[in-house]
């Protein structure tokens, strides 16, 4: 059974940092590219970042480029999203998902507010 469990969200002030984690199980994590998406209140899903299976290739949405860093530890079956210089517009539920399969976690809430 595939499971993706996000953690690390919270309430922070503008300019702060957070690191999200996504613990994967039930599949061979190191074989799959992974993606972070987010959904702000009242809006649709927005792609944030993708990382390939070995972690060497990453891509970012323009809205987060230079502030967010995606990484993975295949030995620990864990995906990460380091979020720096957070802005109020980063407020959303953040989800990790397989890039190619319909597997998605339950999400973790990030709120950026002063």
Secondary structure, 3 states (H helix, E strand, C coil): CCEEEEECCEEECCCCCEEEEEEEECCCHHHCCEEEEEECCCCCEEEEEEECCCCCCEEECCCCCCCEEEEEECCCCEEEEEECCCCHHHCEEEEEEECCCCCECCCEEEEECC
